[in-house]
Amino acid sequence: MKNSQKKGIAAALVGIGAGALAWWQYKRMSPEQKKNLKSKVSNAGDRIKDTAKDVESSISEKYNELKGTAKEKVEQAKS
């Protein structure tokens, strides 16, 4: 077994252990704590979605700007 495979297996086991610990802690939470956690996760998801939309629109704007500049350069080169 290669060293990288051993590291991958070790990482997977650590991930499984962390997931099991998180699940166990979640099951021990009070309903109010669960509600707060769900709210935090939901808010984080909303922020991630908003950021992704902002990045997408920014990339789209830059692409259109570059496309227009490229067309101008091509027209100038033809002249």
Buried (B, 14 or more C-beta within 10 A) or exposed (E): EEEEEEEEEEEEEEEEEEEEEEEEEEEEEEEEEEEEEEEEEEEEEEEEEEEEEEEEEEEEEEEEEEEEEEEEEEEEEEE
